[in-house]
Amino acid sequence: MTDRAQAVLREALTLPLEQRADVAAELLASLDDEPATINPAAVEAAWGREIERRARRVMAGESDGEPWEDVRERVARRLTDR
């Protein structure tokens, strides 16, 4: 996910539940406009580039990451707060 997409996501997550649902519905509906053909090789290449980008950030000290236990706990809290 690009930095811009991450910023948009962070902002969207601050919206009230009903507005988040509206945004999610609009995003899902927009996928229907995309071509139905997906090139598996292109998807794999895109994931490879993303993994490389993330690994470079970690190795350069730009990203410390988060322990899995902390992430799992945060996600579980979000799911139970609904």
Buried (B, 14 or more C-beta within 10 A) or exposed (E): EEEEEEEEEEEEEEEEEEEEEEBEEEEEEEEEEEEEEEEEEEEEEEEEEEEEEEEEEEEEEEEEEEEEEEEEEEEEEEEEEE
